[in-house]
Amino acid sequence: MACSPARLFLALAVSVLAGSGCLSTTGGSGADPFGGADENRILVRVENLADSDMTISALGPRQRQVLGVVRGRSSARFEIPWRSRDFLRFQIEPMDGAPHTTDAVSLEPGEQIQLFLQWPASRSTVRR
């Protein structure tokens, strides 16, 4: 069975790109602090001291990850894949108020952090 010149060229181009790492599916080293399922993690404990439900997102250097909704007067626990020492901020979005983004906190894999939600969201605090 003969292959067309176009198919041979395509097969050669794909093998060259794969061999050079241009088709890598691992994302490179240190490019994404949110990492993959087999990476280290950080633990985020959230205490919602307000009556309003709030949506929490983690903001890494190059990516946003929605953690979930924390109901008013309740607590939640989230684990985030985290590869290396880097900065993390939280975006807090109340269901009935203005959103707020916390100051950045430097974290390493394996660390725990606490987020205390208050009303208005700009009064919320992050503690190690």
C-alpha positions in Angstrom: 0.0 0.0 0.0 1.5 3.4 -1.1 1.2 6.6 1.0 0.6 9.9 -0.6 3.4 12.5 -0.3 1.1 14.7 1.8 0.6 11.9 4.3 4.3 11.2 4.5 5.0 14.9 5.1 2.3 15.2 7.8 3.7 12.0 9.6 7.2 13.4 9.4 6.2 16.8 10.7 4.2 15.3 13.7 7.2 13.1 14.6 9.6 16.0 14.5 7.4 18.2 16.6 6.7 15.5 19.2 10.4 14.7 19.4 11.3 18.3 20.0 8.8 18.7 22.8 6.5 21.1 20.9 3.6 18.7 21.4 4.2 18.1 25.1 1.1 17.5 27.2 2.9 18.0 30.5 2.8 21.8 30.4 6.5 22.3 31.1 8.3 22.8 34.4 6.8 25.3 36.8 4.4 26.9 34.3 1.2 26.2 36.2 1.2 26.3 40.1 -2.3 24.7 40.1 -0.5 21.6 38.7 -2.1 18.2 38.0 -3.8 15.5 40.1 -0.5 13.9 41.1 1.1 17.2 42.4 1.4 18.5 45.9 -1.6 20.5 47.4 -2.4 23.3 49.7 -5.4 23.3 52.0 -7.8 26.2 52.1 -10.2 26.5 55.1 -13.0 29.0 54.6 -15.1 30.4 57.4 -18.1 32.5 56.2 -18.9 34.8 59.1 -21.5 36.7 56.9 -25.1 35.9 56.2 -24.6 36.0 52.4 -23.4 33.0 50.2 -20.1 33.8 48.5 -18.3 32.2 45.6 -14.6 31.8 46.1 -11.9 31.6 43.4 -8.2 31.0 43.7 -6.1 33.4 41.6 -2.6 32.0 40.7 0.0 34.0 38.7 -1.5 32.9 35.4 -4.7 31.1 36.1 -8.0 31.3 38.0 -9.7 28.3 39.6 -13.2 28.5 41.0 -13.3 26.7 44.3 -17.0 26.9 45.0 -19.8 28.5 46.9 -19.6 28.9 50.7 -23.1 29.4 52.2 -23.6 32.1 54.8 -22.6 31.3 58.4 -20.9 28.0 57.4 -17.4 26.7 56.6 -15.8 24.8 53.8 -12.5 23.1 53.0 -10.8 23.1 49.6 -7.7 21.4 48.3 -5.8 23.0 45.5 -3.0 21.3 43.5 0.2 23.5 44.1 3.6 22.7 42.6 6.0 25.3 44.1 6.4 28.4 46.2 4.3 31.0 44.5 1.7 33.8 45.2 -2.0 33.1 45.6 -4.9 35.6 45.9 -8.6 34.9 46.5 -11.5 36.5 44.7 -14.6 36.7 46.8 -17.9 37.2 45.1 -20.9 37.7 47.4 -24.3 36.9 45.9 -25.6 40.3 46.8 -22.6 42.7 46.9 -19.4 43.9 45.4 -16.6 41.4 44.7 -13.2 41.7 46.5 -9.8 40.3 45.7 -7.5 39.6 48.7 -3.8 40.6 48.9 -1.4 38.0 47.6 0.1 35.4 50.0 3.2 33.3 49.3 2.5 29.6 49.7 4.5 26.4 49.4 3.1 22.9 48.7 1.7 21.3 51.8 0.8 24.5 53.6 -2.7 25.5 55.0 -4.3 28.8 54.8 -7.5 30.2 56.3 -9.9 32.6 54.6 -12.4 34.5 56.8 -15.3 35.9 54.9 -17.1 39.0 56.2 -19.6 41.5 55.1 -18.8 43.5 53.1 -16.4 41.2 51.3 -13.6 43.9 51.4 -13.4 43.2 55.2 -12.4 39.5 54.6 -9.0 38.4 55.7 -6.5 35.7 54.9 -4.4 34.0 57.6 -1.7 31.4 57.6 
